[in-house]
Amino acid sequence: MEVIRSNFKDNLNKVYEAIEEADFLAIDGEFSGISDGPSVSALTNGFDTPEERYQKLKKHSMDFLLFQFGLCTFKYDHAEEKYIMKSFNFYIFPKPFNRSSPDVKFVCQSSSIDFLANQGFDFNKVFRNGIPYLNQEEERQLREQYDEKRSQANGAGSLSYISPNATKCPVTIPEDQKKFIDKVVEQIEDFLKNEENESLELEPCTGFQRKLIYQTLSWKAVVLYIGVRKESCESSLEIIKAGTMRYPKGIHVETLESDKKERYIVISKVNEEERKRREQQKQAKEQEELNDAVGFSRVVHAIANSGKLVIGHNMLLDVMHTIHQFYCPLPDDLSEFKEVTSCVFPRLLDTKLMASTQPFKEIINNTSLAELEKRLKEVPFSPPKVESAEGFPSYDTASEQLHEAGYDAYITGLCFISMANFLGSFLSPPKNHVSARSKLIEPFFNKLFLMRVMDIPYLNLEGPDLQPKRDHVLHVTFPKEWKTSDLYQLFSAFGNIQVSWIDDTSAFVSLSQPEQVQIAVNTSRYAESYRIQTYAEYVEKKHEEKQAKRKCTEDSWKEMERKRLKTQCTPYVSQSRYYCVNSFTGTSTLGKRSMSPIQEETGSDDMEEGDVQDLECDHTDSCAESLPDGKKRAKKFKKIKKEQVPAGSLTSSSTEIFEVPETW
Amino acid sequence: MEVIRSNFKDNLNKVYEAIEEADFLAIDGEFSGISDGPSVSALTNGFDTPEERYQKLKKHSMDFLLFQFGLCTFKYDHAEEKYIMKSFNFYIFPKPFNRSSPDVKFVCQSSSIDFLANQGFDFNKVFRNGIPYLNQEEERQLREQYDEKRSQANGAGSLSYISPNATKCPVTIPEDQKKFIDKVVEQIEDFLKNEENESLELEPCTGFQRKLIYQTLSWKAVVLYIGVRKESCESSLEIIKAGTMRYPKGIHVETLESDKKERYIVISKVNEEERKRREQQKQAKEQEELNDAVGFSRVVHAIANSGKLVIGHNMLLDVMHTIHQFYCPLPDDLSEFKEVTSCVFPRLLDTKLMASTQPFKEIINNTSLAELEKRLKEVPFSPPKVESAEGFPSYDTASEQLHEAGYDAYITGLCFISMANFLGSFLSPPKNHVSARSKLIEPFFNKLFLMRVMDIPYLNLEGPDLQPKRDHVLHVTFPKEWKTSDLYQLFSAFGNIQVSWIDDTSAFVSLSQPEQVQIAVNTSRYAESYRIQTYAEYVEKKHEEKQAKRKCTEDSWKEMERKRLKTQCTPYVSQSRYYCVNSFTGTSTLGKRSMSPIQEETGSDDMEEGDVQDLECDHTDSCAESLPDGKKRAKKFKKIKKEQVPAGSLTSSSTEIFEVPETW
């Protein structure tokens, strides 16, 4: 189902319902670009640490726009033994919702745009009819704006009701506006004198002029109230007095917009009841405007609050973009990112990581989404039984619609089902259907595939990352004319090597034997054109340089700049923490304890299918958006988790068979 | 006429022809955004100096994409007394043309995109079918790439011909590739032994593998040539020897791409004649590829080389973007920008500036393009007689298509014609038609409207800018809570004031009387919450701060950075200078002398229509692209200019009537 700005509100409940009833969700994003870095090889070096990779992606990928979001919900029908699928393809665009709303700038990368254009991507749909969104901070600011406006206008929270104390001093009207304001005041005088008309529409005028009108009317009301009369405004005062005396609760002033987008002020005579009705109407309208502005973020909130298992393929960038765009700017360091992620997506599963891990690794050659989907239709796998829900269009995997986010989410879900079911064949007795709540798939939770990193298969969201030794790795610097072949030649004596470019003049070279490392370093001692050091030396020197730099005056400046930026970010971070505490603390901390790979490795017993089935717990039964509900669910989740903990051996029971290895 | 990638080549000659025959050209651009600055008020302060404004626009506007370019050519038909118009609406997109081409990143501003979306702008047409382009540096690099490839392969400039000296040392083949390369060599052996087949297609493989194949074949040829035999490759050598002996001029190796975008190597046996034919074919293909890649820039080159009068409405950003995108990154400072501009667009006229100047200023209230076009249909103006050329669609000004670049260029042209003709009414006898070559319009040449600058009406491209006194201006700093009304109040004693915000905590305030300035400064001496200084003091302090900063160590670092960046830019600058010297030096330097406002002011005599007519010179008779032609034209232009110079009084003769004032 295609969801755009014009049908978003009508279909939002359908989306909520689909999330609520689902066994698991699959997501995918399409972006306006991938990397604004100097080169792909620099962005994805084979020996990046997870922290380095996070920093690179944060720096070079977050200015792009996630402009299509695919969500596919899967619900298992036990009677029919098949999944019922609902697919949503959302078009996203940060359309400014009013004059003071954020005017988002985003970057487009020509190659990505060209790639999507060749896939038939509809940019007009994005830009003309994309659903807007706000992150949490923007939502908070907008809410504050409304609150502030409301509190500025005193009395029963009335925003536009002219009442005492609204302005504390007389308005200074610029010379060139005096004539205009005088004319307006005269008009209002006539209107108030005259009993026939209930409301008066002023001519459209500029924002500044409207402000002057509001201020003038407010001040005149004040002056009237405290009984002060100033020579200069005697005549106008008389009238306002007449008006306010006839309508003791004052006059109602509001700004409306014409069809031509011109703004004008309407002044009405109102009694108390009418005034309240209008204010309530206005507040309801404001709430709706706020909801409209939050837009697509409401879907992401629903996904987050559902606590359901969220599947993606090679999903690190999808997760980073989703958080960055709809929650908060990404935090400064990786550990904070993990914290925020555990709040927004308490359970993630990356099908690329799953397919690259035992027992799949040996039987799956190509883990790209399209190839994986094809492979998983063949023995020893079986194509999953999945049908579109009534009223939802079905995708045909024979006619590929790859790189439409909804379709990609759909086949990601198919891949997950096939692989999960395959795990059932290892049980005794074997089982055809393995549910999304099965213990069998827990070893794959919250580990995101790390592209092109040689010795760290995944980013571990639930604890510290793997730290491979890298004692067979050399860091080499050389003239910028050098090519890969020059490095092969330099190391030709050492047999098979692997080269990972860092930049134009340096690369990591991994040898097949750690013993060769020292030999290589020694033989290079007197080389002039190039320099070789061990990985450990390189890391040490890098660290030292960092320390030394900090002492330089020029860097104290940078440091200040960094701190300043950090300070600016603090609200977001604490914001996300706040969110976390309120809804998912239980999930995230307990998650850390019960699902860390270390615990997995201590597991020893094979588990029986019966146990697994019993442990399938429906701890994700609703997806309401509001925080109180989220809180409730978090508590529920916590409770269930606690109940699981005593069954210690079971928690890690599946790991002997399907453990996610530290390296491969 | 809509011009997109697919019909660009077919219509390019039509475009050239239209430019060549035109009396003047009108242009307009649509961008993916306007400003990524903090706020519009900060970007366009009312007291910016031209240098400041240039720096701001350069910094905050050049990352957007000019993605629609409107060109409208106008040719006067003397017999029919009407203009014949040809309108082109080009869609522009930097589609990467191959794997090593620049992958342009550009910024989109949501509000601008939303605005264009509401106007029905077709983003799919831009992204799916936009015409690519290269700036001059990119074009040079691409040309070099082709040349390098060609020179790498020796012998009659053959790129892919395997010949002696191609590789100087044996190829080191990585362990994991040895099997693959051995297999390929075996295949080639069989092919060369066998007389039946004329060519051999290898399996598709990776770029690295292709490189290894090329290197292996080259080196084997070298080894054969210099008669060295190495043990390790004895067997393969025999075969290559056999092959090269049978085909003494070698074998032809080239990489082709399949329908599936997979690249594979084809090896053919060729004789000398066939080889030459293939190489010529290849070179012709390369030249065509190069032309395709230069793409839309060829149109801009044609406009530049034509030397024709180019009209735009509020065209500073259009000019900056056009130069930045299709020529070279904008130079560091304004004077260099003026120099480059005089090369690319030797004669510009801004209709917004013209309409804001005497004799139009008094009778035109609103100079926005749409309003101006309407106004110029009414007395004392007359709607111009303009018809579309045969085969070109006509625009209907009744059903506005504003913000389509082609349409905007069209009505800009209409505005110019109406205003130019109006100038004819001041002549005796009055004249209905004033041509684009008339002396009457020269006072408006090369002065670009400066938006929202209070006292400097235009950027003067032909010399130093106006330097208004600003002795009635104050610089005020204050708490960030202050609003415009607070400033009005603070200065309420001084009558009418104007406020120009700089940022959250400072603004320029201009008083109506310079005498009040010192009073304001004096009375504020002991104020705590705000600070007032004169404009002169502010400029002085800013200058001092700049100097002081330079002494700081932290700034010496910045200075280094600045210098480094400057060095990086140098090639572009010298590039543009080079271009300049080759094609338009005459125009730009002479232009400075003959058209500066100072000279204009010294003009004294009214001129007679006859003189003007005689002076209309057709110095812009062709628009060929190549530099030699441009050179020729530049010389011609120079000659004509020189002939004009002796008629000194005439050069400035129209200025008494229509002089462009220094302030208004």
Interface residues (C-beta under 8 A of the other chain):
Chain A: S32 G33 D36 L65 F93 P94 K95 P96 D103 V104 K105 F106 V107 C108 Q109 S110 S111 I113 D114 L116 A117 N118 D122 F123 N124 V126 F127 R128 C169 V171 T172 I173 P174 E175 D176 F208 K211 Q215 T484 S485 Y488 Q489 S492 G495 N496 I497 T553 E554 S556 W557
Chain B: S32 G33 D36 L65 F93 P94 K95 P96 D103 V104 K105 F106 V107 C108 Q109 S110 S111 I113 D114 L116 A117 D122 F123 N124 V126 F127 R128 V171 T172 I173 P174 E175 D176 F208 K211 Q215 T484 S485 Y488 Q489 S492 G495 N496 I497 T553 E554 S556 W557
